[in-house]
Amino acid sequence: EPVDELQRRIAASILDRGESFEGTMKALDGRLYTFDTKNIALVEKDAEGVIRRTALFDSIQQLVKEKTIDIVVVDPTIRAHSGLDENSAEMQNLHNAADAIAVAGNCAVMLVHHIRKSSRGNVDDQSGVRGASALVDASRVTLMLANMTPEEAKEILPAEEQPHYAE
């Protein structure tokens, strides 16, 4: 996302937690790096249809090494490649690029993807992702997130927090 949108989201998160925006941003200085572009492709097809790693891939790989970054978050995955989510070969190449960044920087790389709308609320079925099964199959860990139902919130959360975290 554009940097100003990321900053709005960070600010909202900080304010929601009741923390100082200026103090938190100062603490994040030199610890949070963002790319101000919607083109976050790590792999793309060249004119001959060969999947190649991009200049952004090279930049991120270099940055994680230089800055000893602990985690890289690529969100959304659909923008991290130039093809279709349904193409298993392209998804495997994307995962290979993410693995190369992780190995080079000794860090974690998270590819954030979305589930099919029909899977909404179901965190038990990782096959609910949109696109090729390689999205899940090539992952070391798959986490699925869903909003809590009001019933789950009553079971887990204090009453005053339930309206903020349940659907």
C-alpha positions in Angstrom: 0.0 0.0 0.0 1.1 3.6 -0.3 3.1 4.8 2.7 0.4 7.3 3.8 -2.1 4.4 3.9 0.3 2.2 5.9 0.9 5.1 8.3 -2.9 5.6 8.8 -3.2 1.9 9.6 -0.3 2.0 12.0 -1.7 5.2 13.7 -5.1 3.6 14.1 -3.5 0.5 15.7 -1.4 2.6 18.0 -4.3 4.9 19.1 -6.6 1.8 19.6 -4.0 0.5 22.0 -4.0 3.8 23.9 -0.3 4.4 23.1 1.6 7.5 22.1 1.8 7.8 18.3 5.0 9.8 18.4 6.6 7.6 21.0 5.7 4.4 19.1 6.9 5.7 15.8 10.2 6.8 17.4 10.6 3.3 18.8 9.8 1.8 15.3 12.4 4.1 13.6 15.0 1.8 12.0 12.9 -1.2 12.8 10.0 -0.9 10.3 10.7 -0.6 6.6 8.0 -0.2 3.9 8.0 0.0 0.2 5.9 2.8 -1.3 4.5 1.0 -4.3 1.6 -1.2 -5.3 3.9 -3.2 -7.5 5.4 -5.7 -5.0 6.1 -8.4 -7.5 8.9 -10.7 -6.4 8.5 -12.8 -9.5 7.1 -12.1 -12.9 7.0 -13.6 -16.4 9.4 -12.2 -19.0 8.6 -11.8 -22.7 9.3 -15.5 -23.3 7.0 -16.6 -20.5 9.9 -17.5 -18.2 9.3 -16.7 -14.5 12.1 -14.5 -13.1 12.8 -12.8 -9.9 12.4 -9.0 -9.9 14.5 -6.0 -8.9 12.3 -5.6 -5.9 13.2 -9.2 -4.9 16.9 -8.3 -5.1 16.3 -5.1 -3.0 14.4 -6.9 -0.3 16.9 -9.7 -0.1 19.7 -7.1 0.2 17.8 -5.1 2.8 17.1 -8.1 5.1 20.8 -9.0 5.0 22.0 -5.4 5.7 19.5 -4.6 8.4 19.1 -8.0 10.0 15.3 -7.9 9.6 13.4 -10.5 11.5 10.2 -10.7 9.4 9.1 -9.7 5.9 5.3 -9.4 5.3 4.1 -9.5 1.7 0.5 -8.4 1.6 -1.4 -9.2 -0.6 0.2 -12.2 -2.2 -1.7 -11.6 -5.4 0.5 -8.5 -6.1 3.7 -10.5 -5.5 3.6 -12.2 -8.9 2.4 -11.3 -12.4 0.3 -14.4 -13.1 -2.8 -16.1 -11.9 -3.3 -17.5 -8.4 -4.5 -20.7 -10.1 -1.1 -21.4 -11.7 0.8 -23.9 -9.4 4.1 -23.4 -11.2 4.0 -19.6 -10.7 2.9 -20.0 -7.0 5.8 -22.4 -6.5 8.2 -19.9 -8.0 6.8 -17.2 -5.7 7.3 -19.5 -2.7 10.8 -20.3 -3.8 11.6 -16.5 -4.0 10.2 -16.0 -0.5 12.3 -19.0 0.8 15.4 -17.4 -0.8 14.7 -14.1 1.0 14.2 -16.1 4.3 17.4 -18.0 3.9 19.5 -15.0 2.8 18.3 -12.9 5.7 17.8 -15.7 8.3 14.3 -14.3 8.8 10.6 -15.2 8.4 8.7 -14.3 5.3 4.9 -14.2 5.4 2.8 -14.3 2.3 -0.7 -12.9 3.2 -3.5 -14.3 1.0 -7.2 -14.3 1.2 -9.7 -17.1 1.5 -12.8 -17.7 -0.7 -15.8 -15.9 0.6 -17.6 -19.2 0.9 -14.9 -20.2 3.5 -15.6 -17.1 5.7 -15.4 -17.9 9.3 -14.0 -21.4 8.7 -10.5 -21.6 10.1 -10.4 -25.4 10.0 -10.0 -25.8 6.3 -6.8 -24.5 4.7 -8.0 -25.5 1.3 -10.4 -22.5 1.6 -7.7 -20.3 0.0 -8.4 -18.8 -3.4 -6.2 -20.2 -6.2 -3.8 -23.1 -6.6 -3.2 -25.6 -3.9 0.5 -24.7 -4.1 -0.3 -21.5 -2.1 -0.8 -23.8 0.9 1.2 -26.8 -0.1 4.4 -24.9 -0.5 4.0 -23.1 2.9 5.8 -24.3 6.0 3.0 -22.9 8.2 -0.5 -21.9 7.2 -2.5 -19.6 9.5 -6.2 -18.9 8.9 -7.8 -16.0 10.6 -11.5 -15.3 10.9 -13.6 -12.9 13.0 -15.0 -14.3 16.2 -18.6 -15.1 16.4 -20.6 -13.4 19.3 -20.8 -16.8 20.9 -17.0 -17.3 20.8 -16.5 -13.8 22.1 -18.7 -14.6 25.1 -16.7 -17.7 25.8 -13.3 -16.1 25.5 -13.4 -12.4 26.1 -14.3 -10.1 29.0 -17.8 -8.6 28.4 -16.4 -5.1 27.8 -14.1 -6.3 24.9 -16.8 -8.5 23.2 -18.3 -5.7 21.0 -14.9 -4.8 19.6 -13.7 -8.2 18.5 -16.8 -10.1 17.4 -18.8 -10.0 14.2 
